[in-house]
């Protein structure tokens, strides 16, 4: 079995967020930098459903895990 390949915008679609390149950059700019004491899924700007999706993506090493890691890294940048 092989892992599905997802695009970054698709992660935003899964989270119910606008997913164009400009909208993704705007989201990241609005929420970065994410303080180190927060796990990605515990950030205060997620809805409970979004947080659960991200938690499952990472914990279960799902097809979305790599993109969740990219989003985490992007939100940690200054």
C-alpha positions in Angstrom: 0.0 0.0 0.0 1.3 3.5 -0.8 0.6 6.8 0.9 -1.5 9.3 -0.8 0.1 12.5 -2.0 -1.7 15.7 -0.9 -1.0 19.3 -1.7 -0.6 22.0 0.9 -3.8 23.7 -0.2 -5.7 20.4 0.3 -4.7 20.5 3.9 -6.3 23.9 4.2 -9.4 22.5 2.4 -9.5 19.6 5.0 -9.4 22.2 7.8 -12.2 24.2 6.2 -9.9 27.2 5.5 -9.4 29.2 2.3 -6.7 27.4 0.3 -5.3 29.7 -2.4 -1.6 30.5 -2.2 -2.4 34.1 -1.1 -4.9 32.9 1.5 -2.5 30.4 3.0 0.2 33.0 3.2 -2.2 35.4 4.9 -3.3 32.8 7.4 0.3 32.0 8.3 1.2 35.6 8.6 -1.8 36.3 10.9 -0.9 33.4 13.2 2.9 33.2 13.2 4.9 32.8 15.2 3.3 30.1 17.2 4.8 30.1 20.7 6.9 27.1 21.5 4.8 26.0 24.4 1.9 25.1 22.0 1.7 22.0 20.0 0.3 22.7 16.5 -3.0 21.1 17.4 -3.3 23.0 20.6 -3.0 26.5 19.1 -5.8 28.7 20.2 -7.0 29.6 16.7 -8.2 26.2 15.7 -11.8 25.0 16.1 -12.2 21.8 18.1 -12.7 19.9 14.8 -9.6 21.4 13.2 -7.5 20.6 16.3 -8.8 17.0 16.3 -8.0 16.5 12.6 -4.4 17.8 13.2 -4.0 15.7 16.3 -5.1 12.6 14.4 -2.9 13.4 11.4 0.2 13.6 13.5 -0.5 10.8 16.1 -1.7 8.3 13.5 1.1 9.3 11.0 -1.6 9.6 8.4 -1.3 10.8 4.8 -1.7 14.4 6.2 1.2 14.2 8.7 3.9 15.6 6.5 1.7 18.6 5.5 0.8 19.1 9.2 4.6 19.2 9.9 5.1 21.7 7.2 2.3 23.9 8.5 3.8 23.6 12.0 7.2 24.7 10.7 5.7 27.6 8.8 3.8 28.8 11.9 7.0 28.7 14.0 8.9 31.0 11.7 9.3 34.7 12.7 
